[in-house]
Amino acid sequence: MSDDGVGFDPEQPPQDGKEHVGLQLVRDRLQMVCGAKLTTQSKIGQGTLMRVLIPYSCDETAGSFTQTKAPSH
């Protein structure tokens, strides 16, 4: 996902007195559910790019996955 909005500094949450945990909660949830990862690239004034990297397959154990090759046709 990407946008060309105002962007933000992913290393520094806004200093507005509020707790900013949204991205970390999403990262933790993706990892717990299936070993997926969220990457964030953003710069103030240049927009944001976020990628969700999902393994090919997951087993029943949270956070555990195996990569398999896609079937060739």
CORGIHU-V715786 format. One record per residue. SS is DSSP state (a for helix, b for strand, c for the rest). Layout:
ss={SS,SS}
This chain:
ss={c,b,b,c,c,c,c,c,c,c,c,c,c,c,c,c,c,c,c,c,c,a,a,a,a,a,a,a,a,a,a,a,a,a,c,c,b,b,b,b,b,b,b,c,c,c,b,b,b,b,b,b,b,c,c,c,b,b,c,c,c,c,c,c,b,b,c,c,c,c,c,c,c}
